[in-house]
Structure formats: C-alpha cells, structure tokens
Amino acid sequence: MQSLVHYFLHFVFPGILAYTCYRSNWLKIYLVLIATMLVDIDHLLATPVFDACRCSINFHPLHSYWAISIYVILLFFRRTRVIALGLLLHMGTDALDCVFSRLHC
C-alpha cells in the first residue's frame, strides 16, 4: 500500500494538479512537476542508496529542513512557484513515507 500511495503522489497527483489548475498548458506544468523529482539525486550520497525504513526528510541534504525552507520561500516568486510546488509536493510525499516507515519498520 505504501508504494501505491508513494507513486500515486509522485506521478499521478501532479498530473491531476497540473490539469485542474493550469489547464491551458497543463502538460508543460506536469513535466516541470515531474522534473522536480531530480531532487532525489541526493539519495546517491547515502549508503545504502535505498532503505525502506529510512526517513528521507532531514536525512538527505536536498530533503533537509533548510532546503525545505528555501522551497517555501520560492513559492512567493512567480517564476519559481511551480518548481517550488513540485519540490514541496515531493517533500510531502516523502514525509508521508516517514509515517509509513514508523508504522512498519
């Protein structure tokens, strides 16, 4: 169930959001939201790269509270708003994974 929710929030929900909020250019917005998943590149710094029981929030540099604070600030600027939205949706999804991992690990 955790994987289903995780991948729904990473791939399907951004499409729904892009289509409902940015209908005129939803595909471009969707691709930007998907591109923000490149933030997971910081997982390559961890050993092991993937650990189902590890909470990403405040473990990886681009998932830190400092980085999340910057993503929130980026919401206030029109040119970076969609990128910030994608990054914050990603952090929210990973935070939800932390809740799942506390229950099951």
C-alpha positions as CSV (number, residue, x, y, z in Angstrom):
1,M,0.0,0.0,0.0
2,Q,2.9,2.4,0.8
3,S,4.4,2.0,-2.7
4,L,1.0,2.6,-4.3
5,V,0.4,5.8,-2.4
6,H,4.0,7.0,-2.9
7,Y,4.0,6.6,-6.7
8,F,0.5,7.9,-7.0
9,L,1.6,11.1,-5.2
10,H,4.8,11.4,-7.2
11,F,3.3,10.7,-10.7
12,V,-0.5,10.8,-10.9
13,F,-1.3,13.6,-8.4
14,P,1.0,16.2,-10.1
15,G,-0.8,15.4,-13.4
16,I,-4.2,15.9,-11.8
17,L,-3.0,19.1,-10.2
18,A,-1.5,20.4,-13.4
19,Y,-4.6,19.6,-15.4
20,T,-7.0,21.2,-12.9
21,C,-5.0,24.3,-12.0
22,Y,-3.1,25.0,-15.2
23,R,-5.4,23.6,-17.9
24,S,-4.1,25.8,-20.8
25,N,-0.5,24.5,-20.5
26,W,-1.0,21.5,-18.2
27,L,1.5,19.2,-20.0
28,K,4.4,21.7,-19.6
29,I,3.5,22.2,-15.9
30,Y,3.2,18.4,-15.4
31,L,6.7,17.9,-16.9
32,V,8.1,20.6,-14.6
33,L,6.5,18.9,-11.6
34,I,7.9,15.6,-12.6
35,A,11.4,17.1,-13.2
36,T,11.5,18.2,-9.6
37,M,11.9,14.6,-8.7
38,L,15.6,15.1,-9.7
39,V,15.9,16.4,-6.1
40,D,16.3,12.7,-5.3
41,I,19.8,12.8,-6.7
42,D,21.0,13.4,-3.1
43,H,20.0,9.8,-2.3
44,L,23.1,8.8,-4.2
45,L,25.2,10.2,-1.3
46,A,23.7,7.7,1.2
47,T,24.8,4.1,1.8
48,P,22.7,2.2,1.0
49,V,21.1,4.4,-1.7
50,F,17.7,3.0,-0.8
51,D,16.5,1.9,2.6
52,A,12.8,1.4,3.0
53,C,13.0,2.1,6.7
54,R,14.9,5.4,6.4
55,C,13.1,8.7,6.6
56,S,14.4,10.9,3.8
57,I,13.3,14.1,5.5
58,N,16.3,15.8,7.2
59,F,18.5,12.8,6.2
60,H,19.4,13.8,2.7
61,P,20.8,17.4,2.0
62,L,18.1,18.3,-0.5
63,H,15.4,16.9,1.8
64,S,16.7,18.9,4.9
65,Y,14.7,21.4,6.8
66,W,16.9,24.1,5.4
67,A,16.3,23.1,1.9
68,I,12.5,22.8,2.5
69,S,12.6,26.4,3.9
70,I,14.1,27.6,0.7
71,Y,11.4,25.7,-1.3
72,V,8.8,27.6,0.7
73,I,10.4,30.9,0.0
74,L,10.5,30.1,-3.7
75,L,6.7,29.8,-3.6
76,F,6.5,33.6,-3.2
77,F,8.2,34.3,-6.6
78,R,6.1,33.7,-9.7
79,R,9.0,32.5,-11.8
80,T,9.8,29.7,-9.3
81,R,6.3,28.9,-8.0
82,V,5.7,25.7,-10.0
83,I,9.2,24.4,-9.2
84,A,8.6,25.1,-5.5
85,L,5.2,23.5,-5.6
86,G,6.8,20.3,-7.2
87,L,9.6,20.3,-4.6
88,L,7.1,20.7,-1.7
89,L,4.8,18.0,-3.1
90,H,7.8,15.8,-3.2
91,M,8.8,16.6,0.4
92,G,5.2,16.0,1.5
93,T,5.2,12.6,-0.2
94,D,8.5,11.6,1.4
95,A,7.2,12.9,4.8
96,L,4.2,10.6,4.4
97,D,6.7,7.7,3.7
98,C,8.3,8.6,7.1
99,V,4.9,8.0,8.8
100,F,4.6,4.6,7.0
101,S,8.1,3.6,7.9
102,R,7.5,4.3,11.6
103,L,4.5,2.1,11.5
104,H,6.1,-0.8,9.7
105,C,9.9,-0.8,10.5
